[in-house]
Amino acid sequence: MIRVRLILLLAVQVLLVSACQPSVTLNEQEGHAFADQVEASVENSLQGLNDGDYARHSRNFDDDLKDQINEITFPQVREEILGRVGMYKSHSLIHVEDQNGFRTVVYDTRFERDDHVILRVLFSQNDAINHIAGMWFDSPALRGN
């Protein structure tokens, strides 16, 4: 549990630092083109979360994210998410934005017990392979509201 809180604290710190710089939302065509490029990575990660399959969940993570969510912490992270909102069902693109050298794809994600979990998947713009650099789930159920 302490490890999960540490990961969440690191995520908040990244978000606070990025809040200092304005984000730029990509136009619809450019946003959809990028989302199409990373679709398989995002879907694999979400299906791996469902299946409890760390290798699949983390297949496209960058090294820093693999250090934060590893085989030891994965079951706790999985339970924190799926224990509150149920199994992942589907996602649809909201928009794509650029901020501080990162590209964030924002989805409206449907789970068994919550039809509107906002998922933000972060990619470094300096990474031609488009490894996942961060992944945040947000809904009132996940915040304990």
C-alpha positions in Angstrom: 0.0 0.0 0.0 2.9 2.4 0.8 4.4 1.6 -2.7 1.0 2.5 -4.3 0.8 5.8 -2.4 4.4 6.6 -3.5 3.5 5.9 -7.1 0.4 8.1 -6.8 2.5 10.8 -5.1 5.0 10.7 -8.0 2.2 11.0 -10.5 0.8 14.1 -8.6 4.2 15.7 -8.7 4.5 15.2 -12.4 1.1 16.7 -12.9 1.9 19.7 -10.7 5.1 20.4 -12.6 3.3 20.0 -15.9 0.5 22.3 -14.7 3.1 25.2 -14.9 3.2 24.9 -18.7 0.1 25.3 -20.8 -1.0 22.3 -22.8 -1.9 22.5 -26.5 -4.7 20.3 -27.8 -4.0 18.9 -31.2 -6.4 19.3 -34.0 -8.8 16.4 -34.5 -7.0 15.0 -37.5 -3.6 15.1 -35.9 -4.9 13.8 -32.6 -6.6 10.8 -34.2 -3.5 10.0 -36.3 -1.4 9.8 -33.1 -4.1 7.9 -31.2 -4.2 5.4 -34.0 -0.4 4.9 -33.8 -0.5 4.1 -30.0 -3.9 2.2 -30.0 -2.3 -1.3 -29.8 -0.1 -0.3 -26.9 -2.9 1.2 -24.9 -5.3 -1.7 -25.6 -2.6 -4.3 -24.6 -1.9 -2.5 -21.4 -5.6 -2.3 -20.5 -6.2 -6.0 -21.4 -3.1 -7.0 -19.4 -4.6 -5.1 -16.4 -7.8 -7.1 -16.8 -6.0 -10.4 -17.1 -3.5 -9.7 -14.3 -0.8 -10.2 -16.8 2.1 -7.9 -15.9 4.1 -8.7 -19.0 1.3 -7.7 -21.3 0.3 -4.7 -19.2 3.8 -3.3 -19.2 5.0 -4.5 -22.6 5.1 -0.9 -24.0 6.1 0.9 -20.8 9.3 3.0 -20.8 12.0 2.0 -18.3 11.0 4.6 -15.7 7.3 3.5 -15.7 8.5 -0.2 -15.4 10.5 0.9 -12.3 7.4 2.5 -10.8 5.0 -0.3 -11.6 6.9 -3.5 -11.4 5.8 -7.2 -10.9 5.7 -6.6 -7.2 3.6 -3.5 -7.2 1.4 -4.5 -10.1 -1.1 -6.6 -8.1 -1.7 -3.7 -5.7 -2.1 -1.2 -8.5 -4.5 -3.6 -10.3 -6.6 -4.1 -7.2 -6.8 -0.3 -6.5 -8.3 0.2 -10.0 -10.3 -2.9 -10.8 -11.4 -3.4 -7.2 -13.3 -0.1 -7.4 -14.4 0.2 -11.0 -14.5 -3.5 -12.2 -13.1 -4.9 -15.3 -12.1 -2.7 -18.3 -14.6 -2.8 -21.2 -13.7 -0.2 -23.8 -12.4 3.3 -24.5 -13.0 6.2 -26.8 -10.7 9.1 -27.7 -11.5 12.5 -26.1 -8.4 14.4 -27.4 -4.7 14.5 -27.6 -2.5 17.3 -26.1 1.1 18.3 -26.0 2.8 19.7 -22.9 6.4 19.9 -21.7 7.8 17.5 -24.3 5.0 14.9 -23.7 2.0 13.9 -25.7 -1.0 12.8 -23.7 -3.9 10.8 -25.1 -7.0 11.3 -23.1 -9.8 8.7 -23.3 -13.2 8.2 -21.8 -12.9 4.6 -20.6 -15.7 2.2 -19.7 -15.4 -0.3 -16.9 -18.0 -2.7 -15.4 -19.0 -0.4 -12.5 -18.0 3.0 -14.0 -18.9 4.1 -17.5 -16.8 7.3 -17.4 -13.2 6.8 -16.1 -10.9 9.4 -17.6 -7.7 7.7 -18.7 -4.6 9.8 -19.5 -1.8 7.9 -21.3 1.5 9.9 -21.5 4.1 9.4 -24.2 7.5 11.2 -24.5 7.8 13.2 -27.7 11.5 12.2 -27.7 10.7 8.5 -28.0 10.2 7.4 -31.6 8.9 4.0 -30.4 6.1 5.7 -28.4 6.7 3.8 -25.1 4.1 4.6 -22.4 5.6 7.0 -19.9 2.6 7.4 -17.6 -0.9 6.1 -17.2 -3.5 7.8 -14.9 -7.1 6.7 -14.2 -9.5 9.2 -12.8 -13.1 9.0 -11.6 -15.1 9.7 -8.4 -15.0 6.0 -7.6 -11.2 5.9 -7.8 -10.9 9.1 -5.7 -13.1 7.5 -3.1 -16.0 9.9 -3.7 
